[in-house]
Amino acid sequence: METRTLTLHVWRQNGPTGTGSFKTYEAKDVNEHMSFLEMLDDLNEKLISRGEEEITFDHDCREGICGACGMVVNGYAHGPRERTTTCQLHMREVFKLGWTEVWIEPWRAKAFPLVKDLMVDRSAFDRIQHAGGYISVRTGSARDANETPIQKQIADSAMDAATCIGCGACVASCPNASASLFTSAKVGHLGTLPQGVPEREIRVRNMVAQMDAEGFGSCTNHGECEAACPKGISVDWIARMNREFVRAMVTAKDDVDARD
């Protein structure tokens, strides 16, 4: 079992209006089998024992499902391993790269205001979801989903989009801080299924409008979002969302013209 000593440069900032900077720590006896967050846990325990303030970072399930653990590790959203969340990144992956120094910082995006240290507020994603990422049915009267036959290819495609965990890596890795991959995944997985078709047009209009209102940048096809996504969601969903948005806006204009 290999252990190493690493030099960590961690972004410390005491609140959204504070002045942040990197602070250097020495992490000793780092075990190759530790996850990245366990390494930070161990460092925090040592900081607390010395009477110093622990490093604040977001986490929850630690199983690569909740998307809470996002941070930038040596310039990589979630770290250097593809399709892996930070909580599922193990130190052996860091050792393999020969890193002796690790720079750790939060997501950088205007729409993700910093809370403290490595934690950011991702509630902008929640508001995009609330704008239309659902199917309207009367509570208690929804039909069983299995009553509607769906081709496997369509079901698989919808599931590919539905794997989005809303971690924000797409935003953090995009030069424009665009949320197009997240929004298109949420629009796409519902719009692909027959249950979501009736609200398809109003959904894409409302969710794109909310995305823009939150201050995210525009997509210019860099492709960094797909590369950083821990679930490997394709940028093809962005193209699909853009087509649906144009169609929905044309339909809305035609409806207005017809009423006039």
C-alpha positions in Angstrom: 0.0 0.0 0.0 1.5 3.2 -1.2 1.4 6.5 0.8 2.7 9.9 -0.2 3.0 13.4 1.1 1.3 16.0 -1.2 1.4 19.8 -1.2 -2.2 21.1 -1.5 -3.0 24.6 -2.7 -6.6 25.1 -1.6 -8.8 28.1 -2.4 -10.0 29.7 0.9 -12.6 32.4 0.9 -14.8 33.4 3.8 -18.0 34.1 2.0 -19.1 35.4 -1.3 -18.0 39.0 -0.7 -14.7 38.0 0.9 -11.3 38.2 -0.7 -10.1 34.7 -1.6 -6.7 33.3 -2.1 -4.9 29.9 -2.2 -3.5 28.6 1.0 -0.9 25.9 1.1 -1.2 22.7 3.2 0.9 19.6 3.5 -1.1 16.4 3.4 1.0 13.6 4.9 0.6 9.9 4.7 -2.0 10.0 1.9 -3.1 6.5 1.3 -3.5 5.4 -2.4 -6.9 3.8 -1.5 -8.3 7.1 -0.1 -10.9 8.9 -2.2 -10.1 12.6 -2.9 -12.7 13.7 -0.4 -11.4 11.3 2.3 -8.0 12.9 1.8 -9.7 16.3 2.5 -11.5 14.9 5.5 -8.2 13.7 6.9 -6.7 17.2 6.4 -9.7 18.8 8.0 -9.3 16.6 11.1 -5.7 17.7 11.4 -6.7 21.4 11.0 -9.4 21.1 13.7 -6.9 19.4 16.1 -4.6 22.4 15.6 -7.4 24.9 16.3 -7.6 26.0 12.6 -10.7 26.4 10.5 -11.5 23.4 8.4 -11.9 23.6 4.6 -15.5 23.9 3.5 -16.6 21.7 0.6 -19.9 20.3 -0.6 -20.7 16.6 -0.5 -23.5 14.2 0.2 -23.9 10.7 -1.1 -20.2 10.1 -2.0 -21.4 7.5 -4.5 -21.2 9.6 -7.7 -25.0 10.1 -7.8 -25.9 13.4 -6.1 -23.5 15.8 -7.9 -22.7 17.8 -4.8 -19.0 17.2 -4.7 -17.9 19.4 -7.6 -14.5 21.1 -7.5 -11.7 21.8 -9.9 -8.5 19.7 -9.3 -5.4 20.9 -11.2 -7.6 22.5 -13.8 -9.9 19.5 -14.3 -13.5 19.7 -13.3 -14.0 16.7 -10.8 -10.4 15.7 -11.4 -8.3 14.1 -14.1 -10.2 10.8 -14.5 -12.9 10.8 -17.2 -16.6 10.1 -16.2 -15.8 10.3 -12.5 -17.1 12.6 -9.8 -14.7 14.0 -7.2 -16.0 11.7 -4.5 -15.2 8.7 -6.7 -11.7 9.9 -7.6 -9.1 7.9 -5.7 -5.7 9.1 -4.8 -4.1 6.3 -6.8 -5.2 8.1 -9.9 -3.4 11.2 -8.6 -0.3 9.1 -7.8 -0.3 7.6 -11.3 0.0 11.1 -12.8 3.0 11.8 -10.6 1.5 14.9 -9.1 3.2 16.2 -5.9 1.3 19.4 -5.9 -2.5 19.7 -6.2 -4.4 22.9 -6.8 -8.0 22.8 -5.6 -10.6 25.5 -6.3 -14.4 25.9 -6.7 -16.5 26.1 -9.8 -16.0 29.5 -11.4 -19.2 30.9 -12.9 -21.2 34.0 -12.2 -24.4 32.0 -12.0 -22.8 29.8 -9.2 -22.0 32.3 -6.5 -19.4 31.2 -4.0 -20.7 30.3 -0.5 -17.4 29.5 1.2 -14.0 28.0 0.2 -14.8 25.2 -2.3 -18.6 25.4 -2.0 -20.8 27.2 -4.5 -24.6 27.8 -4.7 -26.0 25.8 -7.6 -29.6 26.7 -7.0 -29.7 28.3 -10.5 -30.0 24.7 -11.7 -33.0 24.1 -9.5 -34.7 27.2 -10.9 -34.2 26.0 -14.4 -35.7 22.7 -13.5 -38.6 24.3 -11.8 -39.3 26.4 -15.0 -40.4 23.3 -16.9 -38.5 20.1 -16.1 -41.5 18.2 -15.1 -44.8 16.6 -16.5 -48.0 18.2 -15.3 -50.4 15.5 -14.0 -53.1 15.6 -11.3 -51.6 14.2 -8.1 -52.8 10.6 -7.5 -54.2 10.1 -11.0 -51.2 9.6 -13.1 -51.3 6.5 -15.3 -48.8 3.7 -14.9 -45.8 4.5 -17.2 -45.7 0.9 -18.3 -49.1 1.3 -19.9 -47.5 3.3 -22.8 -45.2 1.1 -25.0 -41.9 2.8 -25.8 -39.4 1.6 -28.3 -36.1 0.5 -26.6 -34.0 2.9 -28.7 -36.2 5.8 -27.5 -36.1 4.6 -23.9 -32.4 4.2 -24.0 -31.9 7.6 -25.5 -34.1 9.2 -22.8 -32.2 7.4 -20.1 -28.9 8.7 -21.5 -30.1 12.3 -20.9 -31.7 11.5 -17.6 -28.4 10.4 -16.1 -27.5 14.1 -15.6 -26.9 14.6 -11.9 -26.8 18.4 -12.0 -23.2 18.7 -10.7 -22.3 21.8 -12.7 -19.1 20.4 -14.2 -20.3 21.4 -17.7 -20.6 25.0 -16.5 -17.3 25.0 -14.7 -15.4 23.6 -17.7 -17.0 25.8 -20.4 -15.1 29.0 -21.3 -18.5 30.7 -21.5 -19.9 29.1 -18.3 -22.8 27.8 -20.4 -25.5 25.6 -18.8 -26.7 24.3 -22.2 -25.7 20.7 -21.6 -27.5 20.6 -18.3 -30.6 22.3 -19.7 -30.7 20.2 -22.9 -30.4 17.0 -20.9 -33.4 18.0 -18.7 -35.4 19.2 -21.7 -34.4 16.2 -23.8 -35.2 13.3 -21.6 -38.8 14.4 -21.0 -39.3 15.6 -24.6 -38.1 12.2 -25.9 -40.8 10.2 -24.1 -44.5 10.3 -25.1 -45.5 11.4 -21.6 -43.6 14.6 -22.1 -44.7 15.5 -25.6 -47.8 17.6 -24.7 -45.7 20.2 -22.9 -42.7 19.9 -25.1 -42.8 23.4 -26.6 -43.6 25.4 -23.4 -41.0 23.4 -21.6 -38.1 24.3 -23.8 -39.2 27.9 -24.0 -39.5 28.3 -20.3 -36.3 26.4 -19.4 -34.1 28.2 -21.9 -35.5 31.6 -20.8 -34.7 30.7 -17.2 -31.2 29.6 -18.2 -30.6 32.9 -19.8 -32.1 34.8 -16.9 -29.7 33.1 -14.5 -26.7 34.6 -16.3 -25.2 31.6 -17.9 -23.2 32.1 -21.1 -24.1 30.9 -24.5 -22.9 27.7 -26.1 -20.2 28.1 -28.8 -19.5 24.4 -29.3 -16.2 24.0 -27.5 -17.2 20.5 -26.3 -15.6 20.9 -22.9 -18.9 20.2 -21.2 -19.2 16.7 -22.7 -15.5 16.0 -21.8 -16.0 17.0 -18.2 -19.5 15.5 -17.7 -19.1 12.5 -15.2 -22.0 10.8 -17.0 -20.7 11.4 -20.5 -23.8 13.2 -21.7 -23.4 14.1 -25.4 -23.4 17.6 -26.8 -25.9 16.2 -29.4 -28.6 17.0 -26.8 -27.7 20.7 -27.1 -28.3 20.6 -30.9 -31.6 18.9 -30.3 -32.6 21.5 -27.7 -31.7 24.4 -30.1 -33.9 22.9 -32.8 -36.8 22.4 -30.4 -36.4 25.9 -29.1 -36.5 27.5 -32.6 -39.6 25.4 -33.5 -41.3 26.3 -30.2 -40.7 30.0 -30.8 -42.0 29.9 -34.4 -45.1 28.0 -33.2 -45.6 30.6 -30.4 -45.3 33.5 -33.0 -47.8 31.8 -35.3 -50.3 31.4 -32.5 -50.0 35.1 -31.7 -50.4 36.1 -35.4 -53.5 33.8 -35.6 -55.1 35.6 -32.6 -54.3 39.0 -34.0 
